[in-house]
Amino acid sequence: MYHKYKNVERVKPSGLELVDRLVGVQRVTKVTKGGRAFGFSAIVVVGDGNGVVGHGLGKSKDVSSAIAKAVEDAKKNLVRIPILNGTLPHEQKGKFGGARVFIKPASNGTGVIAGGAVRAVLESVGIHDVLSKSQGSSNPHNVVKATFDALLQLRSAATIAKQRGISLEKVFNG
């Protein structure tokens, strides 16, 4: 799932206090000869509020089991996101399908300026000050994946220094 990103650190769910956050539930109707068959799909974001986050999709005939399946799926896809003083290391754009998300670091005390699915992901990560804009599709599935695309492209200063093989001071001072 995260094979196209270079610096992704996968995390095991054991020993973490994960909080799940329901992003959306969709009702799907299948019309058959005997009438309508209803199903539900739920998208959930789990995170520890300290840089570890994952998302999952669950489908079932009833809402509660769809949510439970989504939480289990999210726990299998946990990754670590770099956080710098409660905000992001730098601004980043993410894209998935028709959804585009722009996230930008903000000064201390700004809060999470984000809507819907983007807010759920950023709060689960543990980011307290951020500006964001969601453009294009508002489909919560694609918006969550676009937000993850942006977050997974983030790199801390230490990571950049390691990849370039230079000291941390040289990253900032040239």
C-alpha positions as CSV (number, residue, x, y, z in Angstrom):
1,M,0.0,0.0,0.0
2,Y,2.8,2.4,0.9
3,H,5.4,1.0,-1.6
4,K,5.7,4.2,-3.7
5,Y,6.9,6.3,-0.7
6,K,10.6,6.2,0.2
7,N,10.8,7.1,3.8
8,V,7.7,5.3,5.3
9,E,8.2,3.8,8.7
10,R,5.6,1.1,9.3
11,V,4.4,0.7,13.0
12,K,3.1,-2.4,14.8
13,P,-0.1,-1.7,16.8
14,S,1.0,-3.6,19.9
15,G,1.7,-1.4,22.9
16,L,0.1,1.7,21.4
17,E,-3.0,3.4,22.8
18,L,-4.9,3.9,19.6
19,V,-8.0,6.1,19.3
20,D,-10.4,5.4,16.4
21,R,-12.3,8.2,14.7
22,L,-15.2,7.5,12.3
23,V,-14.8,9.6,9.1
24,G,-17.9,8.4,7.2
25,V,-20.5,5.7,6.7
26,Q,-22.1,5.1,3.3
27,R,-25.2,3.0,2.7
28,V,-25.0,1.0,-0.5
29,T,-28.1,-0.4,-2.1
30,K,-28.1,-3.5,-4.4
31,V,-31.4,-4.0,-6.2
32,T,-32.2,-7.7,-6.8
33,K,-35.2,-9.8,-7.9
34,G,-36.4,-10.1,-4.3
35,G,-36.1,-6.4,-3.5
36,R,-33.3,-4.1,-2.2
37,A,-30.3,-5.4,-0.3
38,F,-28.6,-2.8,1.9
39,G,-25.0,-2.8,2.8
40,F,-22.7,-0.4,4.6
41,S,-19.1,0.8,4.1
42,A,-17.3,2.7,6.8
43,I,-14.0,4.5,6.7
44,V,-12.1,4.9,10.0
45,V,-8.9,6.7,11.0
46,V,-6.9,5.4,14.0
47,G,-4.0,7.2,15.7
48,D,-2.2,7.6,19.0
49,G,-2.0,11.4,18.8
50,N,1.8,11.3,18.7
51,G,2.7,10.8,15.0
52,V,1.3,7.3,14.4
53,V,-1.8,7.0,12.2
54,G,-3.6,4.5,9.9
55,H,-6.8,4.4,7.9
56,G,-9.1,1.5,7.0
57,L,-12.2,0.5,5.1
58,G,-14.8,-2.0,6.3
59,K,-17.9,-3.3,4.5
60,S,-20.8,-5.3,6.0
61,K,-24.5,-5.7,6.1
62,D,-24.8,-3.7,9.3
63,V,-23.1,-0.5,10.5
64,S,-21.4,-1.7,13.7
65,S,-19.6,-4.7,12.1
66,A,-18.5,-2.4,9.2
67,I,-17.0,0.0,11.7
68,A,-15.3,-2.9,13.5
69,K,-13.8,-4.3,10.3
70,A,-12.6,-0.8,9.3
71,V,-10.8,-0.4,12.7
72,E,-9.1,-3.8,12.2
73,D,-8.0,-2.7,8.7
74,A,-6.7,0.6,10.0
75,K,-4.6,-1.1,12.7
76,K,-2.9,-3.1,9.9
77,N,-1.8,0.1,8.0
78,L,-0.1,2.2,10.7
79,V,2.7,4.6,9.7
80,R,4.8,7.2,11.5
81,I,4.5,10.8,10.4
82,P,7.1,13.4,11.3
83,I,5.8,16.2,13.6
84,L,7.7,19.3,14.5
85,N,6.5,21.3,17.6
86,G,2.8,20.2,17.1
87,T,2.8,21.2,13.4
88,L,4.3,20.0,10.1
89,P,7.9,20.2,9.0
90,H,6.9,21.9,5.7
91,E,3.9,22.4,3.4
92,Q,2.8,19.6,1.1
93,K,0.3,18.7,-1.5
94,G,-1.4,15.3,-1.8
95,K,-3.6,13.8,-4.4
96,F,-5.7,10.7,-4.8
97,G,-8.4,10.2,-7.5
98,G,-10.3,13.5,-7.9
99,A,-9.4,14.7,-4.4
100,R,-6.5,17.2,-3.8
101,V,-5.4,18.3,-0.4
102,F,-2.9,21.1,0.6
103,I,-1.5,21.2,4.1
104,K,0.7,24.0,5.5
105,P,2.4,24.4,8.9
106,A,0.9,27.1,11.2
107,S,2.2,29.1,14.1
108,N,1.5,27.9,17.7
109,G,-2.1,28.5,18.8
110,T,-3.6,28.5,15.3
111,G,-5.4,25.2,15.8
112,V,-6.5,22.7,13.1
113,I,-8.0,24.7,10.2
114,A,-9.4,21.8,8.2
115,G,-12.7,20.3,7.4
116,G,-14.3,16.9,7.6
117,A,-12.0,14.0,6.6
118,V,-8.8,16.0,6.6
119,R,-9.5,17.2,10.2
120,A,-10.0,13.6,11.4
121,V,-6.7,12.5,9.9
122,L,-4.7,15.5,11.2
123,E,-6.1,15.2,14.7
124,S,-5.5,11.5,14.8
125,V,-1.8,12.1,13.9
126,G,-1.5,14.6,16.8
127,I,-1.0,17.8,14.8
128,H,-2.4,20.8,16.7
129,D,-1.5,23.7,14.4
130,V,-2.1,23.4,10.7
131,L,-3.8,25.1,7.7
132,S,-5.3,23.0,5.0
133,K,-7.4,23.2,1.9
134,S,-9.3,20.4,0.3
135,Q,-10.0,20.8,-3.4
136,G,-11.7,18.8,-6.1
137,S,-13.7,15.7,-4.9
138,S,-15.2,15.7,-1.4
139,N,-15.6,12.0,-1.4
140,P,-14.3,11.1,2.1
141,H,-12.5,7.9,0.9
142,N,-10.5,9.9,-1.6
143,V,-9.9,12.9,0.7
144,V,-8.5,10.6,3.5
145,K,-6.2,8.9,0.9
146,A,-5.1,12.3,-0.5
147,T,-4.3,13.5,3.1
148,F,-2.3,10.4,3.7
149,D,-0.5,11.0,0.4
150,A,0.5,14.5,1.6
151,L,1.5,13.3,5.1
152,L,3.6,10.4,3.7
153,Q,5.6,12.8,1.5
154,L,6.7,14.8,4.6
155,R,10.3,14.6,5.6
156,S,11.9,15.8,8.8
157,A,15.2,17.7,8.7
158,A,17.0,14.7,10.2
159,T,15.7,12.5,7.4
160,I,16.9,15.0,4.7
161,A,20.3,15.2,6.3
162,K,20.6,11.4,6.4
163,Q,19.5,11.0,2.8
164,R,22.0,13.6,1.5
165,G,24.8,12.4,3.8
166,I,25.4,15.9,5.3
167,S,25.1,17.3,8.9
168,L,21.9,18.8,10.3
169,E,23.4,22.3,10.4
170,K,24.3,22.1,6.7
171,V,20.6,21.4,5.8
172,F,19.6,24.7,7.4
173,N,22.6,26.9,6.6
174,G,23.5,25.5,3.1
